Amino acid sequence: MDNSDKIKPLSEKIVTSLLKDETSIDLDTFNTLTEDDKKHILFSVTNKNKREERLQLKNKLNKQKAWKAIIDSEKQSNTKRKMIYWYSGIAASIILLLSITFFSNKNDELINTAIVAKNNIEIGTDKAILTLEDGSEVRLEKGQIYQANNITSNGEEIIYLLTEQADHTEAITNEIAYNTLTVPRGGQFQLKLSDGTKVWLNSESQLKYPVEFNGLEARKVELVYGEAYFDVSSSTLHNGMKFKVYNQSQEIEVLGTEFNIKAYKDETNIYTTLVEGKVVVNYQDKKQSLEPNQQLNLNIQNNNISIITKIDNTYKEVSWKKGEFNFKNKTLKGIMKTLSRWYDMEVIFENKDVEDKIFTISFQKSFSIEEILSSIKYANSINDYYINGKTLTIK
């Protein structure tokens, strides 16, 4: 039986297991599937055509017990923990959507009762501010077109047209012009530099870069703050010209690769995650090379460097650029810090005891903040929450 023959029965088994409060999914079979197959399963079990069927069967689901199995996963045996880990991690999106379906039914006895005085918390979208060399600013927003000289934007991405590269030994006769792209809280944006390098910028991020790289010894850009994913155009296409990324504390040198840098102003750690190729991270007098699926963690407070030699799932580290949130063994406080950037909100923990609760959960960035919070509350992980304007209070 090939993977395609496994998808439908496995999808049915997942739904059946969820409805019957069973967690004994065929983990071995699931792990043999490709990422596309897994996404197909997620789609099949959350398809709107199945909505009525799930509503009819929902009473068979012991919801509280199922969620308790997730929350208490750390108390299980190694074998059981492995199974529930998959259940709470891979199937979290399925459970989340199912729970939303339950909440949307007005006759459901578990309808969400959280207080919302006025909800001004909106889902993030494509937007950025382009600062030109002369200091003028251009607001880029989804659905709006911008064109000027060799720059064009469709409101989701800004593109600098590729120009002929001069010999990198040629003297610089003109002052290099720099632009800055700033993505505010509640935003995201894509950028294609004049050398063909693609950059994805996450919420609350800023990148400074030359309009053209002609005449430079190296292609240098600066991640002033925030998070960015780079798909670098190979140096072989640019007379061997190296590509370098600077941030507040380190320099990353690449020849042609894909990697992610997370360096927010309000965090003490800078994470560099390599997806493909090879990079060299320079920090003060230290130099460290990375191989694919490795991550370097630089603590800028104590100058300590640590390396994760093998990331379990690199995709989870960079899934934000594909419209997903994937949190693995993250505290609720850490998760809310990430969400606060995307939803442009302030988060207050009235109940400090829940800040350090550990979660492994995945969901789409298109979910509203209330859909996410309802499911967290539904899991008995928080007592309640309160929304007033753009402030979320967790009780």
TIDOSE-310853 format. One line per field, with one value per residue (C-alpha): residue in one letter; x, y, z; residue number from 0. Coordinates in steps of 0.1 Angstrom, whole numbers. Example, Ala and Ser with C-alpha at 12.3 -4.5 7.8 and 13.67 -1.06 7.14 Angstrom:
// residues 2
torke	c(A:S)
east	c(123:137)
north	c(-45:-11)
up	c(78:71)
kolgu	c(0:1)
***
This chain:
// residues 395
torke	c(M:D:N:S:D:K:I:K:P:L:S:E:K:I:V:T:S:L:L:K:D:E:T:S:I:D:L:D:T:F:N:T:L:T:E:D:D:K:K:H:I:L:F:S:V:T:N:K:N:K:R:E:E:R:L:Q:L:K:N:K:L:N:K:Q:K:A:W:K:A:I:I:D:S:E:K:Q:S:N:T:K:R:K:M:I:Y:W:Y:S:G:I:A:A:S:I:I:L:L:L:S:I:T:F:F:S:N:K:N:D:E:L:I:N:T:A:I:V:A:K:N:N:I:E:I:G:T:D:K:A:I:L:T:L:E:D:G:S:E:V:R:L:E:K:G:Q:I:Y:Q:A:N:N:I:T:S:N:G:E:E:I:I:Y:L:L:T:E:Q:A:D:H:T:E:A:I:T:N:E:I:A:Y:N:T:L:T:V:P:R:G:G:Q:F:Q:L:K:L:S:D:G:T:K:V:W:L:N:S:E:S:Q:L:K:Y:P:V:E:F:N:G:L:E:A:R:K:V:E:L:V:Y:G:E:A:Y:F:D:V:S:S:S:T:L:H:N:G:M:K:F:K:V:Y:N:Q:S:Q:E:I:E:V:L:G:T:E:F:N:I:K:A:Y:K:D:E:T:N:I:Y:T:T:L:V:E:G:K:V:V:V:N:Y:Q:D:K:K:Q:S:L:E:P:N:Q:Q:L:N:L:N:I:Q:N:N:N:I:S:I:I:T:K:I:D:N:T:Y:K:E:V:S:W:K:K:G:E:F:N:F:K:N:K:T:L:K:G:I:M:K:T:L:S:R:W:Y:D:M:E:V:I:F:E:N:K:D:V:E:D:K:I:F:T:I:S:F:Q:K:S:F:S:I:E:E:I:L:S:S:I:K:Y:A:N:S:I:N:D:Y:Y:I:N:G:K:T:L:T:I:K)
east	c(0:15:10:-20:-38:-32:-45:-82:-85:-60:-80:-112:-94:-82:-117:-131:-105:-111:-148:-145:-118:-91:-55:-41:-36:-14:17:40:18:15:53:57:37:50:43:18:1:-2:-17:-41:-52:-57:-78:-99:-108:-116:-135:-168:-187:-179:-192:-228:-215:-192:-219:-241:-213:-199:-218:-198:-167:-156:-140:-127:-110:-94:-80:-69:-48:-30:-24:-12:10:42:28:25:49:75:54:22:40:52:16:0:29:18:-18:-12:13:4:-33:-36:-48:-75:-86:-86:-108:-131:-134:-142:-170:-183:-181:-199:-230:-253:-270:-237:-236:-198:-203:-175:-184:-153:-160:-152:-158:-146:-124:-100:-75:-72:-55:-22:-19:6:19:52:68:94:119:138:173:160:140:106:82:59:32:28:-4:-22:-41:-21:3:36:61:92:124:135:111:77:52:19:12:24:60:84:108:140:146:177:205:238:264:297:330:332:367:355:359:327:321:287:275:255:218:201:164:148:118:100:72:51:33:4:22:44:61:83:112:133:166:183:206:176:178:144:136:105:101:80:60:79:110:133:158:183:198:215:192:219:250:271:306:305:330:302:264:257:223:214:186:182:157:131:129:138:141:167:168:201:211:242:276:284:258:275:312:318:305:297:264:265:238:245:224:229:255:267:276:265:284:269:276:241:217:184:184:163:174:154:168:140:148:129:147:181:187:195:186:202:186:201:177:200:236:262:267:295:284:309:305:333:364:344:335:311:299:265:253:216:192:215:206:229:217:236:228:238:237:263:280:272:268:251:243:215:232:200:167:138:118:133:99:85:112:104:67:57:66:41:12:15:24:41:51:69:74:69:56:22:41:65:36:17:48:49:12:12:34:11:-21:-6:-20:-8:-10:-14:-12:-34:-29:9:6:-2:27:50:26:41:24:30:4:0:-25:-30:-21:-55:-73:-87:-73:-106:-106:-72:-80:-113:-94:-68:-95:-113:-83:-86:-52:-65:-95:-108:-97:-108:-105:-108:-97:-62:-55:-58:-60:-55:-71)
north	c(0:34:66:77:45:54:89:84:57:75:107:88:72:106:120:88:88:124:119:88:103:79:89:56:70:49:69:47:50:88:93:76:103:133:169:173:141:153:186:166:148:180:194:163:162:199:202:221:193:172:200:187:151:162:182:152:131:157:144:112:132:134:168:174:140:144:178:166:139:167:188:159:145:150:126:97:69:73:53:71:105:99:92:121:144:136:141:175:186:173:171:204:222:196:198:236:237:211:230:262:243:233:269:283:262:284:254:241:240:248:281:306:329:351:388:410:447:458:437:458:430:422:395:406:414:424:459:478:512:519:546:560:574:610:601:601:573:551:530:496:478:448:456:488:492:512:519:541:538:502:495:479:466:448:454:420:421:448:440:458:450:430:451:442:435:454:438:439:453:484:516:531:563:572:571:539:546:527:519:506:484:484:459:471:450:432:430:409:416:401:417:408:426:437:407:383:374:369:381:374:399:390:414:442:439:462:456:482:474:490:498:482:461:473:484:469:443:423:423:436:441:449:433:462:442:415:383:376:345:348:328:341:344:324:342:323:346:377:374:356:385:372:380:392:400:422:425:442:417:394:391:361:353:331:320:309:294:297:306:324:351:360:391:411:441:429:395:386:358:358:326:317:287:271:254:248:255:268:300:313:334:359:373:395:373:341:323:294:276:260:230:224:218:234:265:289:306:338:352:389:394:369:365:328:307:274:252:228:203:187:205:180:199:229:236:245:272:290:281:317:327:302:314:291:292:261:261:231:229:267:285:303:335:329:320:352:373:360:364:399:410:394:406:439:436:440:409:410:379:385:349:345:308:301:319:289:263:243:239:221:235:245:267:290:327:334:324:352:357:347:313:306:317:298:266:273:280:249:229:242:258:293:302:330:359:395:417:455:473:460:446:410:400:363:354)
up	c(0:-10:9:-12:-2:35:35:34:61:83:80:90:119:132:131:147:174:182:184:206:228:217:212:198:163:139:146:125:95:99:101:67:50:32:45:16:26:62:50:29:60:79:50:48:84:86:53:56:40:71:95:99:104:131:148:149:164:188:218:216:223:259:254:289:290:256:265:299:281:263:293:315:287:308:334:310:303:275:251:260:260:225:213:231:219:184:193:208:183:149:156:174:143:138:175:173:143:157:190:170:153:187:200:169:177:198:213:226:264:263:243:251:280:281:285:255:262:228:206:184:180:143:124:109:72:45:52:55:54:28:37:7:6:10:41:25:35:13:30:13:19:5:-26:-34:-63:-60:-88:-89:-109:-105:-76:-79:-52:-54:-17:-6:-20:-30:-59:-69:-106:-113:-128:-145:-119:-123:-114:-76:-78:-97:-77:-63:-82:-67:-31:-24:-19:9:15:47:49:82:90:120:146:129:96:73:40:13:-5:-36:-36:-68:-69:-68:-31:-15:20:42:71:101:123:140:119:100:71:57:23:-8:-38:-60:-52:-82:-72:-37:-25:-8:-8:27:44:80:100:123:145:142:122:86:63:35:3:-10:-47:-52:-53:-86:-103:-90:-97:-65:-44:-9:9:45:70:100:131:165:177:149:112:91:59:32:-3:-14:11:30:67:93:118:149:167:184:204:235:236:249:225:187:168:135:119:87:63:33:23:48:68:91:121:134:169:184:180:177:144:140:109:106:86:75:104:129:150:168:199:209:244:241:278:288:254:256:223:221:191:185:163:150:150:151:125:108:92:126:131:98:93:101:65:52:73:102:139:152:189:203:241:245:275:273:280:251:228:237:231:195:190:204:174:148:164:175:210:246:268:306:328:357:367:368:375:338:323:324:312:284:250:217:193:157:140:110:112:97:130:151:185:201:182:196:232:232:225:252:277:265:275:311:307:316:338:315:295:289:258:259:228:219:254:263:300:308:341)
kolgu	c(0:1:2:3:4:5:6:7:8:9:10:11:12:13:14:15:16:17:18:19:20:21:22:23:24:25:26:27:28:29:30:31:32:33:34:35:36:37:38:39:40:41:42:43:44:45:46:47:48:49:50:51:52:53:54:55:56:57:58:59:60:61:62:63:64:65:66:67:68:69:70:71:72:73:74:75:76:77:78:79:80:81:82:83:84:85:86:87:88:89:90:91:92:93:94:95:96:97:98:99:100:101:102:103:104:105:106:107:108:109:110:111:112:113:114:115:116:117:118:119:120:121:122:123:124:125:126:127:128:129:130:131:132:133:134:135:136:137:138:139:140:141:142:143:144:145:146:147:148:149:150:151:152:153:154:155:156:157:158:159:160:161:162:163:164:165:166:167:168:169:170:171:172:173:174:175:176:177:178:179:180:181:182:183:184:185:186:187:188:189:190:191:192:193:194:195:196:197:198:199:200:201:202:203:204:205:206:207:208:209:210:211:212:213:214:215:216:217:218:219:220:221:222:223:224:225:226:227:228:229:230:231:232:233:234:235:236:237:238:239:240:241:242:243:244:245:246:247:248:249:250:251:252:253:254:255:256:257:258:259:260:261:262:263:264:265:266:267:268:269:270:271:272:273:274:275:276:277:278:279:280:281:282:283:284:285:286:287:288:289:290:291:292:293:294:295:296:297:298:299:300:301:302:303:304:305:306:307:308:309:310:311:312:313:314:315:316:317:318:319:320:321:322:323:324:325:326:327:328:329:330:331:332:333:334:335:336:337:338:339:340:341:342:343:344:345:346:347:348:349:350:351:352:353:354:355:356:357:358:359:360:361:362:363:364:365:366:367:368:369:370:371:372:373:374:375:376:377:378:379:380:381:382:383:384:385:386:387:388:389:390:391:392:393:394)
***
